[in-house]
Amino acid sequence: MNSTEIQNLYNKQKAYFSSGATRSYEFRKKQLLLLKQIIKQNEQAILDALALDMHKPAFEAFLSEIGFVYEEINLTLSNLKSWMKPKSVATPMALQLSSSYIYKDPLGLTLIIGPWNYPFQLIFAPLIGAIAGGNCAIVKPSEFTPHTTNLVAKLIKENFDEAYISVVLGDGHVVGPLIIENHHFNLIFFTGSTQVGKEIMRLAAKQLSPVVLELGGKSPAIVAEDANISLAAKQLVWAKFFNAGQTCVSPDYVLVHHTQKGKLITEMIKYIKEFYGDNPLNSIDYTHIVNQNRFNKLLSYLKDVHIVYGGKSSDVNLCIEPTIVDEIPSNHALLNEEIFGPIFPILTYQTKEEVIEVVAKNPYPLSCYIFTNNSSFEKYVLERIQFGGGCINNALVHLANPHLPFGGISSSGIGNYHGQYSFDVFTHQKSILKTSNLIDPPLRYPVYNALKMKLAKLLFR
């Protein structure tokens, strides 16, 4: 799509939003029901596309890409009317006789840029918020998952007026600047890497377009001395190798108490074999790497480290075994870059203070997972590590609760969404104070005098 086509599309959406067509509860509900119907009618096509792009197992794909979206739509449909209602808030004594309200106004024109790792869910989950908020949306899916991207484009084009919701295709580094630099959006919602997020923010600054950035980081899994080691190993193996580690909230590394390292590794290997068999490269339950560049990058991480388990790969299938590594040099990329793949470094600690020091080398992770039965240790870690969200004695699943806000902090993201938080981020809180005409107290008006000052001090102490 060239700059002229983008401009024409932008103008159409601007006019459509200005018409007021998207504002009513009835309209928003109708679009959400339509979206759910479209997904239901195309479930198999979605699963097929995800399998072609990344060899995603049908169960994992349904759970994380389709079921997740259903949950978001259902919650939104159940609560949208109440979310839209003006909220009455308290009014100070000095402002009587007045009443105060917060109105949730649609933002207007929004841009949603999705990533390749969950190419269906991470387009439609924020789109639910945009629809619920009464906005128009331009969607830019990832070019790295062509089967899913083309299906997303087809479903939107065939079912929604492009003046309301439309899709722009093409290479992100080309199309992104064309859209963002030359057009003001009321919100740009981006999911992807921290590096690209910085560029999105730079481009958006030219138009003063606000941004929500859902990024990543090196999310630790902290396994305490008192943890249930077998259960922690089982949950960590599932969480790390779900989608072959290509998940923004995937545990990036394990930080285990030095006395439990051997037992944890033994248990992890047991569960890798139980989940994926002795030859994971041929497992139908294991996702592959998205493309050759990512495949090569991940293999480069395996240099100069001790491979405890796994490490084999297939150039033909772009698949890398679930891999556990240790004895990692302090300057190694595995300790400084988000891995985003099926490689699990094992680090150890001796004191709780050391836990904080290790995590602080890569601050503001998107997630943190704490395995312990000691409430004091749990509290110590929660209070001293700044991170987006996480779990205690579990991993990954916090993002599946639409009642929890999802988002990062600082380098791992700006803003949050899911459930009502999606509605909130795609709306503006318009503050209104409504005053009765019965009485107009003279206190605030000149001429000022000693009596008025005395009354003011009484009111505002």
Backbone torsions as a table, in degrees:
resi	resn	phi	psi	omega
1	MET	NA	127.8	-178.7
2	ASN	-90.2	177.7	-174.5
3	SER	-63.6	-35.1	179.2
4	THR	-66.9	-42.9	178.9
5	GLU	-64.9	-39.4	178.3
6	ILE	-64.8	-41.8	179.4
7	GLN	-63.0	-41.9	178.9
8	ASN	-63.1	-41.8	178.6
9	LEU	-64.7	-43.6	179.2
10	TYR	-60.3	-43.9	-179.5
11	ASN	-63.8	-39.7	178.3
12	LYS	-62.3	-44.8	-178.8
13	GLN	-68.2	-37.3	179.0
14	LYS	-61.7	-42.9	179.4
15	ALA	-67.6	-40.1	-178.5
16	TYR	-64.7	-44.3	179.1
17	PHE	-64.8	-40.8	-179.2
18	SER	-64.2	-23.9	178.9
19	SER	-69.0	-17.0	-178.7
20	GLY	84.8	5.3	-174.6
21	ALA	-62.8	-28.3	-173.3
22	THR	-89.6	-2.9	-166.3
23	ARG	-81.7	-33.8	-170.3
24	SER	-71.0	153.3	175.5
25	TYR	-60.8	-41.7	-177.9
26	GLU	-60.2	-42.5	-179.6
27	PHE	-65.0	-47.1	-177.6
28	ARG	-62.7	-43.9	178.8
29	LYS	-61.2	-43.1	-180.0
30	LYS	-59.8	-42.0	-178.5
31	GLN	-69.3	-37.0	178.1
32	LEU	-67.8	-40.5	176.4
33	LEU	-64.3	-39.6	177.3
34	LEU	-62.6	-44.1	179.9
35	LEU	-60.5	-43.4	178.7
36	LYS	-63.3	-41.0	178.8
37	GLN	-62.8	-42.8	179.8
38	ILE	-59.8	-45.1	-179.1
39	ILE	-64.8	-44.2	179.7
40	LYS	-59.6	-41.5	-178.4
41	GLN	-71.0	-17.6	-174.5
42	ASN	-122.8	22.8	-178.0
43	GLU	-54.7	-49.0	-176.5
44	GLN	-66.2	-38.8	178.9
45	ALA	-63.6	-37.1	177.9
46	ILE	-65.8	-46.5	179.5
47	LEU	-62.3	-39.7	179.1
48	ASP	-64.0	-43.0	-179.3
49	ALA	-64.2	-42.1	179.8
50	LEU	-66.7	-35.1	176.8
51	ALA	-66.6	-40.5	179.4
52	LEU	-67.5	-37.1	-177.2
53	ASP	-77.2	-40.1	-171.5
54	MET	-140.2	10.6	-178.7
55	HIS	58.2	37.0	-178.9
56	LYS	-70.5	128.7	173.8
57	PRO	-59.9	143.0	-175.8
58	ALA	-57.4	-39.4	-178.1
59	PHE	-65.4	-49.6	178.6
60	GLU	-60.2	-42.2	-178.4
61	ALA	-64.8	-43.5	179.6
62	PHE	-64.7	-45.8	-176.9
63	LEU	-60.1	-51.1	-169.9
64	SER	-90.6	-22.8	-175.5
65	GLU	-106.9	-42.1	-175.4
66	ILE	-98.9	-53.9	-179.3
67	GLY	-57.7	-39.4	178.1
68	PHE	-59.0	-43.6	-179.0
69	VAL	-68.0	-40.7	175.4
70	TYR	-56.2	-45.1	-178.4
71	GLU	-60.1	-42.4	179.8
72	GLU	-65.9	-44.0	180.0
73	ILE	-63.4	-46.5	-177.2
74	ASN	-61.8	-44.6	178.9
75	LEU	-62.9	-41.2	-179.3
76	THR	-66.0	-44.1	178.4
77	LEU	-61.4	-37.0	-178.1
78	SER	-71.2	-24.2	-171.2
79	ASN	-121.5	-5.1	-171.4
80	LEU	-57.3	-43.6	-177.0
81	LYS	-60.2	-43.0	-179.5
82	SER	-71.5	-35.7	177.5
83	TRP	-62.8	-34.2	-176.5
84	MET	-76.7	-20.7	-175.4
85	LYS	-66.0	141.1	173.9
86	PRO	-58.7	140.6	-178.5
87	LYS	-103.6	124.3	178.0
88	SER	-81.8	133.9	178.2
89	VAL	-126.9	166.7	-177.0
90	ALA	-67.5	153.9	178.0
91	THR	-124.9	129.0	-178.6
92	PRO	-61.4	156.3	179.4
93	MET	-56.6	-37.0	-177.1
94	ALA	-65.7	-17.9	-177.5
95	LEU	-106.5	14.9	175.2
96	GLN	-75.8	148.0	2.8
97	LEU	-90.7	95.7	-179.6
98	SER	-140.8	159.6	172.4
99	SER	-128.3	151.8	-172.7
100	SER	-124.0	140.1	-176.7
101	TYR	-139.4	154.8	170.5
102	ILE	-118.0	120.6	177.2
103	TYR	-100.5	138.3	177.6
104	LYS	-96.5	100.6	-176.5
105	ASP	-92.8	140.5	170.0
106	PRO	-57.3	147.5	178.9
107	LEU	-77.4	-46.0	-178.8
108	GLY	132.6	-115.3	-178.1
109	LEU	-94.1	125.6	-177.9
110	THR	-123.6	152.5	177.6
111	LEU	-124.3	126.4	-179.3
112	ILE	-116.8	118.5	-179.3
113	ILE	-113.3	118.6	-174.4
114	GLY	-103.2	160.1	179.4
115	PRO	-96.5	-177.3	-177.3
116	TRP	-95.0	-17.8	-170.3
117	ASN	-74.4	-34.8	170.6
118	TYR	-130.5	75.2	-166.0
119	PRO	-70.2	-17.2	176.6
120	PHE	-93.3	-55.5	-175.5
121	GLN	-60.9	-41.7	-173.2
122	LEU	-82.5	3.3	163.3
123	ILE	-95.6	-48.5	-170.8
124	PHE	-80.5	-27.9	177.9
125	ALA	-62.2	-50.4	174.9
126	PRO	-68.1	-30.2	178.6
127	LEU	-62.9	-34.4	175.5
128	ILE	-58.4	-43.3	177.5
129	GLY	-63.8	-40.0	179.2
130	ALA	-64.5	-43.0	178.7
131	ILE	-65.7	-48.2	-178.9
132	ALA	-60.4	-34.1	179.9
133	GLY	-78.1	-7.1	177.5
134	GLY	83.8	31.9	-176.1
135	ASN	-106.7	169.4	164.3
136	CYS	-95.8	158.1	-176.6
137	ALA	-145.4	136.4	165.8
138	ILE	-106.4	130.2	-175.1
139	VAL	-112.1	132.7	175.4
140	LYS	-122.5	99.1	177.4
141	PRO	-78.4	167.8	-179.8
142	SER	-72.3	141.6	176.3
143	GLU	-79.9	-8.7	-174.9
144	PHE	-85.3	-7.7	176.6
145	THR	-125.2	74.4	-169.2
146	PRO	-61.9	-35.9	-178.0
147	HIS	-67.2	-45.7	179.3
148	THR	-69.1	-41.9	-179.9
149	THR	-60.9	-44.8	179.6
150	ASN	-65.7	-35.2	177.5
151	LEU	-68.5	-43.4	176.3
152	VAL	-56.8	-45.9	-179.6
153	ALA	-62.4	-42.0	-179.3
154	LYS	-64.3	-46.3	-177.5
155	LEU	-63.7	-41.4	-179.8
156	ILE	-70.9	-43.6	-178.0
157	LYS	-63.6	-37.9	-176.0
158	GLU	-79.1	-15.7	-172.0
159	ASN	-121.7	-14.5	-178.0
160	PHE	-128.4	142.0	173.4
161	ASP	-63.0	131.4	-177.7
162	GLU	-65.4	-18.3	174.7
163	ALA	-72.8	-12.8	179.6
164	TYR	-106.4	-61.0	176.2
165	ILE	-131.6	129.2	-179.6
166	SER	-141.8	165.0	-178.6
167	VAL	-119.6	136.2	173.3
168	VAL	-114.8	127.3	-178.8
169	LEU	-108.5	163.5	177.4
170	GLY	131.4	175.7	178.4
171	ASP	-67.0	131.1	-176.0
172	GLY	-58.7	-40.2	-176.6
173	HIS	-71.0	-14.1	176.9
174	VAL	-98.8	-51.1	-175.3
175	VAL	-71.7	-38.3	-177.3
176	GLY	-53.0	-56.3	179.0
177	PRO	-60.3	-36.5	179.3
178	LEU	-60.0	-39.4	-178.0
179	ILE	-79.4	-48.4	-167.3
180	ILE	-79.2	-43.4	-174.3
181	GLU	-67.4	-28.9	-171.1
182	ASN	-106.3	2.3	-176.8
183	HIS	-140.1	138.0	174.7
184	HIS	-86.3	126.3	173.1
185	PHE	-111.5	146.8	177.7
186	ASN	-75.8	-16.9	170.2
187	LEU	-163.1	134.0	169.7
188	ILE	-111.0	122.3	-178.2
189	PHE	-111.7	111.1	-175.6
190	PHE	-119.0	134.4	171.4
191	THR	-120.9	126.3	-179.3
192	GLY	167.1	-154.9	-174.8
193	SER	-77.6	157.9	177.9
194	THR	-62.6	-39.7	-179.3
195	GLN	-60.5	-47.7	179.2
196	VAL	-70.4	-34.3	177.4
197	GLY	-58.3	-40.1	177.3
198	LYS	-62.0	-39.4	179.9
199	GLU	-69.3	-40.1	176.5
200	ILE	-58.9	-44.7	-179.3
201	MET	-64.4	-39.5	178.7
202	ARG	-63.9	-44.9	179.5
203	LEU	-65.0	-40.5	-177.3
204	ALA	-66.9	-28.4	-177.2
205	ALA	-61.4	-30.5	-178.8
206	LYS	-60.4	-35.8	-178.6
207	GLN	-102.8	4.0	-173.6
208	LEU	53.7	38.5	175.8
209	SER	-82.4	123.3	178.2
210	PRO	-67.8	151.7	-176.9
211	VAL	-128.4	147.2	161.8
212	VAL	-114.3	126.5	-178.3
213	LEU	-118.9	116.0	175.6
214	GLU	-103.3	102.1	-168.4
215	LEU	-110.7	-132.0	-175.7
216	GLY	-156.2	-138.8	-178.0
217	GLY	137.1	178.2	-177.7
218	LYS	-92.1	94.1	-175.2
219	SER	-83.2	119.3	-177.0
220	PRO	-85.6	151.6	166.9
221	ALA	-115.3	114.9	-173.9
222	ILE	-103.8	116.9	-177.0
223	VAL	-111.1	110.9	-175.6
224	ALA	-78.7	166.4	-179.1
225	GLU	-60.9	-32.4	-175.4
226	ASP	-93.4	3.4	-175.3
227	ALA	-65.7	156.2	169.7
228	ASN	-75.5	96.9	-168.6
229	ILE	-64.8	-42.4	-179.2
230	SER	-63.1	-44.8	179.9
231	LEU	-67.8	-39.9	177.9
232	ALA	-61.5	-43.0	179.2
233	ALA	-61.7	-44.2	-179.6
234	LYS	-61.2	-46.9	-178.1
235	GLN	-69.2	-37.1	-179.8
236	LEU	-70.4	-38.7	176.7
237	VAL	-63.1	-44.0	177.6
238	TRP	-62.1	-48.0	-175.2
239	ALA	-67.4	-41.5	-176.9
240	LYS	-69.3	-42.1	-172.4
241	PHE	-98.0	1.5	168.0
242	PHE	-61.0	128.0	-177.0
243	ASN	58.9	27.7	179.9
244	ALA	54.6	36.3	176.8
245	GLY	77.2	3.8	-177.2
246	GLN	-91.3	60.9	-176.3
247	THR	-136.5	133.1	-175.1
248	CYS	-63.4	-27.5	179.5
249	VAL	-102.9	14.9	176.8
250	SER	-63.0	139.7	173.4
251	PRO	-61.3	121.3	-173.2
252	ASP	-81.8	-34.9	178.3
253	TYR	-153.9	159.9	176.5
254	VAL	-104.5	133.6	173.4
255	LEU	-117.7	100.1	-171.5
256	VAL	-112.3	146.5	175.4
257	HIS	-58.8	135.5	-170.1
258	HIS	-57.3	-26.9	-179.7
259	THR	-75.0	-15.0	-174.5
260	GLN	-111.5	1.3	-175.3
261	LYS	-58.9	-50.7	-177.0
262	GLY	-59.7	-46.1	-179.8
263	LYS	-64.0	-41.1	-179.6
264	LEU	-63.0	-44.6	-180.0
265	ILE	-63.2	-43.6	178.3
266	THR	-57.7	-44.8	179.8
267	GLU	-68.1	-37.5	179.2
268	MET	-64.2	-43.5	178.3
269	ILE	-61.8	-40.8	178.5
270	LYS	-57.7	-44.6	-177.0
271	TYR	-76.1	-30.2	174.3
272	ILE	-60.5	-45.7	179.4
273	LYS	-66.1	-39.1	180.0
274	GLU	-65.1	-40.2	-176.2
275	PHE	-79.3	-40.1	-168.9
276	TYR	-121.9	1.6	177.6
277	GLY	79.0	-177.2	-178.9
278	ASP	-78.0	-15.3	177.8
279	ASN	-130.8	79.9	-176.5
280	PRO	-60.3	-23.5	-179.4
281	LEU	-62.4	-21.8	179.1
282	ASN	-106.7	7.1	-176.5
283	SER	-73.6	135.2	176.5
284	ILE	-79.5	-8.3	-177.1
285	ASP	-103.0	18.4	-173.5
286	TYR	-130.0	125.2	-179.0
287	THR	-73.9	151.9	177.8
288	HIS	-99.8	173.8	-179.7
289	ILE	-80.7	145.2	-167.3
290	VAL	-66.2	-37.8	-178.8
291	ASN	-157.9	174.8	-174.6
292	GLN	-63.8	-39.3	-179.5
293	ASN	-61.8	-45.5	178.4
294	ARG	-65.8	-40.1	178.2
295	PHE	-57.6	-48.9	-179.3
296	ASN	-64.7	-40.1	179.6
297	LYS	-61.5	-44.6	-179.3
298	LEU	-64.6	-40.3	178.1
299	LEU	-63.3	-32.3	179.6
300	SER	-65.0	-26.2	178.7
301	TYR	-68.3	-18.3	-175.4
302	LEU	-87.3	2.7	176.9
303	LYS	-82.4	140.0	174.2
304	ASP	65.3	29.3	173.8
305	VAL	-132.6	162.7	176.6
306	HIS	-91.3	117.6	178.0
307	ILE	-85.1	110.1	-179.2
308	VAL	-75.9	-39.8	-178.9
309	TYR	-155.1	144.9	177.1
310	GLY	84.2	-145.5	177.5
311	GLY	97.0	-15.2	178.7
312	LYS	-75.6	156.8	-178.0
313	SER	-148.9	164.8	177.7
314	SER	-128.2	114.1	176.2
315	ASP	-64.2	-32.9	-176.5
316	VAL	-68.1	-45.3	-176.3
317	ASN	-96.2	-3.1	-174.7
318	LEU	52.1	54.6	-176.7
319	CYS	-127.5	136.9	177.2
320	ILE	-124.4	132.1	-179.5
321	GLU	-58.9	151.8	166.9
322	PRO	-55.9	123.5	-168.9
323	THR	-127.7	132.5	175.4
324	ILE	-111.3	132.1	-179.1
325	VAL	-131.5	154.2	171.4
326	ASP	-147.4	-168.2	-177.8
327	GLU	51.6	54.8	-174.5
328	ILE	-97.2	124.7	177.7
329	PRO	-57.9	146.8	-173.5
330	SER	-62.5	-26.2	-179.5
331	ASN	-96.6	11.0	-176.2
332	HIS	-73.9	145.6	-179.1
333	ALA	-59.5	-29.1	179.2
334	LEU	-59.8	-26.0	-178.5
335	LEU	-95.5	-5.2	-174.2
336	ASN	-125.7	-13.1	-178.8
337	GLU	-121.5	147.0	174.3
338	GLU	-65.8	126.3	-171.7
339	ILE	-73.8	-49.4	178.3
340	PHE	55.2	49.4	179.7
341	GLY	-173.2	-179.5	-169.8
342	PRO	-85.9	47.6	178.0
343	ILE	-120.9	123.6	-171.9
344	PHE	-118.3	100.5	176.1
345	PRO	-74.1	140.4	177.4
346	ILE	-112.5	117.0	176.3
347	LEU	-114.9	160.6	179.9
348	THR	-125.2	160.8	174.4
349	TYR	-140.3	161.6	177.3
350	GLN	-114.7	-36.7	-179.3
351	THR	-120.8	157.4	179.2
352	LYS	-65.1	-28.8	177.2
353	GLU	-65.1	-34.7	179.1
354	GLU	-66.3	-32.7	175.9
355	VAL	-56.7	-47.9	-177.9
356	ILE	-65.5	-38.9	-179.9
357	GLU	-64.3	-42.0	-179.0
358	VAL	-66.3	-47.4	-179.0
359	VAL	-64.3	-34.7	-177.6
360	ALA	-65.5	-16.5	177.5
361	LYS	-67.6	-25.6	174.8
362	ASN	-131.4	78.2	-168.6
363	PRO	-71.1	166.2	174.7
364	TYR	59.1	49.2	176.4
365	PRO	-62.3	154.2	178.2
366	LEU	-67.6	-35.6	-178.6
367	SER	-138.5	161.6	174.8
368	CYS	-147.1	134.4	-178.0
369	TYR	-121.3	124.3	-174.5
370	ILE	-117.3	122.9	179.1
371	PHE	-112.4	108.2	-178.2
372	THR	-165.4	156.8	170.5
373	ASN	-112.3	10.9	-178.8
374	ASN	-102.9	108.8	-175.7
375	SER	-64.8	-29.3	178.8
376	SER	-68.8	-42.9	177.4
377	PHE	-65.1	-43.7	177.2
378	GLU	-55.7	-48.5	-179.4
379	LYS	-63.9	-41.1	-179.8
380	TYR	-58.7	-47.2	-178.4
381	VAL	-69.0	-45.2	-178.8
382	LEU	-59.1	-36.4	-175.8
383	GLU	-82.9	-15.9	-173.5
384	ARG	-113.3	-7.7	176.8
385	ILE	-115.7	125.2	176.1
386	GLN	-89.9	120.2	-179.8
387	PHE	-150.2	166.9	-175.6
388	GLY	-68.6	-52.7	-178.9
389	GLY	-171.8	174.4	-179.2
390	GLY	178.6	-159.1	-176.0
391	CYS	-138.9	155.3	169.8
392	ILE	-115.7	122.2	-176.1
393	ASN	59.7	37.3	174.8
394	ASN	-167.5	175.8	179.3
395	ALA	-153.8	143.3	171.9
396	LEU	78.7	-32.3	-165.6
397	VAL	-78.2	-9.2	179.8
398	HIS	-61.3	-29.5	-178.7
399	LEU	-72.2	-12.5	179.9
400	ALA	-84.4	-5.2	178.2
401	ASN	-95.6	106.0	-176.1
402	PRO	-70.4	-5.8	177.1
403	HIS	-87.1	-7.2	176.9
404	LEU	-101.9	138.2	174.7
405	PRO	-70.1	139.9	178.0
406	PHE	-116.9	126.7	178.2
407	GLY	171.9	169.2	-177.4
408	GLY	-100.1	-167.0	179.0
409	ILE	-141.1	131.8	179.1
410	SER	57.2	-117.8	-174.7
411	SER	-69.7	-12.4	177.7
412	SER	-96.8	1.5	173.7
413	GLY	150.8	164.9	176.7
414	ILE	-132.5	121.6	178.8
415	GLY	88.0	167.0	178.9
416	ASN	-145.4	167.8	-179.0
417	TYR	-154.2	-166.3	-172.0
418	HIS	95.2	136.8	177.2
419	GLY	55.0	-135.8	-179.6
420	GLN	-62.7	-26.9	179.6
421	TYR	-65.7	-30.1	174.0
422	SER	-66.4	-45.0	177.0
423	PHE	-59.7	-44.0	-177.4
424	ASP	-64.7	-41.0	-176.5
425	VAL	-72.2	-23.4	179.0
426	PHE	-98.3	16.4	174.9
427	THR	-134.1	161.4	177.1
428	HIS	-106.9	132.6	177.2
429	GLN	-83.7	102.4	-178.2
430	LYS	-90.9	117.1	-176.8
431	SER	-89.3	128.3	-178.4
432	ILE	-130.7	131.7	171.6
433	LEU	-117.2	120.7	-176.8
434	LYS	-109.2	125.9	-173.0
435	THR	-113.1	137.9	175.8
436	SER	-71.0	148.7	176.9
437	ASN	-90.8	2.6	-175.4
438	LEU	-67.0	-42.5	-177.9
439	ILE	-134.7	138.7	174.9
440	ASP	-124.7	90.0	-175.5
441	PRO	-57.1	136.1	-175.1
442	PRO	-82.1	-0.7	-171.3
443	LEU	-56.4	-42.2	-171.8
444	ARG	-78.8	-12.8	-173.9
445	TYR	-91.6	145.3	169.4
446	PRO	-62.0	154.1	10.5
447	VAL	-85.4	138.1	179.4
448	TYR	-85.0	147.1	-180.0
449	ASN	-149.1	-179.9	-175.5
450	ALA	-62.6	-37.4	179.9
451	LEU	-64.6	-42.4	179.1
452	LYS	-64.6	-38.7	177.8
453	MET	-63.3	-41.3	179.6
454	LYS	-62.9	-42.5	178.9
455	LEU	-65.9	-39.7	179.5
456	ALA	-61.5	-42.0	-179.8
457	LYS	-67.6	-32.7	176.6
458	LEU	-68.1	-40.0	-177.2
459	LEU	-72.2	-35.5	-169.1
460	PHE	-108.6	11.2	176.1
461	ARG	-70.1	NA	NA
